Amino acid sequence: MATMRRRARIAALQTLYEVDCTGHRAEEALDRLAQEEDLPQKSLSFARELIGGVQGHRSELDDLIRGFVSVFPAEQLSIVDRNILRMAIFEILFHDRAPLDATPLKVAINEAIELAKEFGSDSSPRLVNGVLGALTVERGMEQ
């Protein structure tokens, strides 16, 4: 299941990146990516949940990010970092599935950091870890 969800998170990140850069429709971008990458149906479904959740909660997610990134406006974050944070915060705070399928807090944070290492800049993992750590402390969710 971990590999399925990792592939879904990567596909969701790539889709959200494309949407932010080009304004393409998320559904079309994800469908094209799913064909190119031969994503299994479970990965595709989870990616759709993440993308839909990020898009549905975007302003609230961005407000939360702004609260933890006080050095500069959230809009000035790299597109990759901003979307990794959006996805992780959505998964931590808003993604309501059956509790047996819920992603443990540590896993959601670790997956976001891994995405930051793979797709972000050298400073991305520290930024993602710092924001998500501060969020969990503020919300009383410490690991």
Contacts in CASP RR format, 6 or more apart in sequence:
PFRMAT RR
TARGET T0000
AUTHOR 0000-0000-0000
METHOD contacts of the structure
MODEL  1
MATMRRRARIAALQTLYEVDCTGHRAEEALDRLAQEEDLPQKSLSFAREL
IGGVQGHRSELDDLIRGFVSVFPAEQLSIVDRNILRMAIFEILFHDRAPL
DATPLKVAINEAIELAKEFGSDSSPRLVNGVLGALTVERGMEQ
4 40 0 8 1.000
4 42 0 8 1.000
4 43 0 8 1.000
4 46 0 8 1.000
5 43 0 8 1.000
5 46 0 8 1.000
5 103 0 8 1.000
5 111 0 8 1.000
6 111 0 8 1.000
6 114 0 8 1.000
7 37 0 8 1.000
7 39 0 8 1.000
7 40 0 8 1.000
7 43 0 8 1.000
8 39 0 8 1.000
8 42 0 8 1.000
8 43 0 8 1.000
8 44 0 8 1.000
8 45 0 8 1.000
8 46 0 8 1.000
8 47 0 8 1.000
8 50 0 8 1.000
9 46 0 8 1.000
9 47 0 8 1.000
9 50 0 8 1.000
9 87 0 8 1.000
9 111 0 8 1.000
9 115 0 8 1.000
10 115 0 8 1.000
10 118 0 8 1.000
11 30 0 8 1.000
11 33 0 8 1.000
11 34 0 8 1.000
11 37 0 8 1.000
11 39 0 8 1.000
11 43 0 8 1.000
11 44 0 8 1.000
11 47 0 8 1.000
12 30 0 8 1.000
12 46 0 8 1.000
12 47 0 8 1.000
12 50 0 8 1.000
12 51 0 8 1.000
12 54 0 8 1.000
12 87 0 8 1.000
13 80 0 8 1.000
13 83 0 8 1.000
13 84 0 8 1.000
13 87 0 8 1.000
13 115 0 8 1.000
13 119 0 8 1.000
14 29 0 8 1.000
14 33 0 8 1.000
15 26 0 8 1.000
15 29 0 8 1.000
15 30 0 8 1.000
15 33 0 8 1.000
15 47 0 8 1.000
15 51 0 8 1.000
16 26 0 8 1.000
16 51 0 8 1.000
16 54 0 8 1.000
16 83 0 8 1.000
16 86 0 8 1.000
16 87 0 8 1.000
17 79 0 8 1.000
17 80 0 8 1.000
17 83 0 8 1.000
18 24 0 8 1.000
18 29 0 8 1.000
19 25 0 8 1.000
19 26 0 8 1.000
19 29 0 8 1.000
20 79 0 8 1.000
20 82 0 8 1.000
20 83 0 8 1.000
21 79 0 8 1.000
26 51 0 8 1.000
26 52 0 8 1.000
26 55 0 8 1.000
30 44 0 8 1.000
30 47 0 8 1.000
30 48 0 8 1.000
30 51 0 8 1.000
33 39 0 8 1.000
34 44 0 8 1.000
34 47 0 8 1.000
39 47 0 8 1.000
49 95 0 8 1.000
49 97 0 8 1.000
50 87 0 8 1.000
50 90 0 8 1.000
50 91 0 8 1.000
50 95 0 8 1.000
53 90 0 8 1.000
53 94 0 8 1.000
53 95 0 8 1.000
54 61 0 8 1.000
54 83 0 8 1.000
54 86 0 8 1.000
54 87 0 8 1.000
54 90 0 8 1.000
57 90 0 8 1.000
57 94 0 8 1.000
58 86 0 8 1.000
61 85 0 8 1.000
61 86 0 8 1.000
61 89 0 8 1.000
61 90 0 8 1.000
62 74 0 8 1.000
62 82 0 8 1.000
62 86 0 8 1.000
64 89 0 8 1.000
64 93 0 8 1.000
64 135 0 8 1.000
65 74 0 8 1.000
65 77 0 8 1.000
65 82 0 8 1.000
65 85 0 8 1.000
65 86 0 8 1.000
65 89 0 8 1.000
65 131 0 8 1.000
66 73 0 8 1.000
66 74 0 8 1.000
67 74 0 8 1.000
68 130 0 8 1.000
68 131 0 8 1.000
68 134 0 8 1.000
68 135 0 8 1.000
69 77 0 8 1.000
69 127 0 8 1.000
69 131 0 8 1.000
74 82 0 8 1.000
77 85 0 8 1.000
77 127 0 8 1.000
78 120 0 8 1.000
78 121 0 8 1.000
78 124 0 8 1.000
80 116 0 8 1.000
80 119 0 8 1.000
80 120 0 8 1.000
80 121 0 8 1.000
80 124 0 8 1.000
81 116 0 8 1.000
81 120 0 8 1.000
81 121 0 8 1.000
81 124 0 8 1.000
81 127 0 8 1.000
81 128 0 8 1.000
84 112 0 8 1.000
84 115 0 8 1.000
84 116 0 8 1.000
84 119 0 8 1.000
84 120 0 8 1.000
84 124 0 8 1.000
84 128 0 8 1.000
85 112 0 8 1.000
85 128 0 8 1.000
85 131 0 8 1.000
85 132 0 8 1.000
87 112 0 8 1.000
87 115 0 8 1.000
88 108 0 8 1.000
88 109 0 8 1.000
88 111 0 8 1.000
88 112 0 8 1.000
88 128 0 8 1.000
88 132 0 8 1.000
89 132 0 8 1.000
89 135 0 8 1.000
91 103 0 8 1.000
91 108 0 8 1.000
92 103 0 8 1.000
92 105 0 8 1.000
92 108 0 8 1.000
92 109 0 8 1.000
92 132 0 8 1.000
92 135 0 8 1.000
92 136 0 8 1.000
92 141 0 8 1.000
93 135 0 8 1.000
93 139 0 8 1.000
95 102 0 8 1.000
95 103 0 8 1.000
103 111 0 8 1.000
105 136 0 8 1.000
105 141 0 8 1.000
105 143 0 8 1.000
106 143 0 8 1.000
108 132 0 8 1.000
109 129 0 8 1.000
109 132 0 8 1.000
109 133 0 8 1.000
109 136 0 8 1.000
109 143 0 8 1.000
112 128 0 8 1.000
112 132 0 8 1.000
113 125 0 8 1.000
113 128 0 8 1.000
113 129 0 8 1.000
115 128 0 8 1.000
116 124 0 8 1.000
116 125 0 8 1.000
116 127 0 8 1.000
116 128 0 8 1.000
116 129 0 8 1.000
117 124 0 8 1.000
117 125 0 8 1.000
135 141 0 8 1.000
136 142 0 8 1.000
136 143 0 8 1.000
END
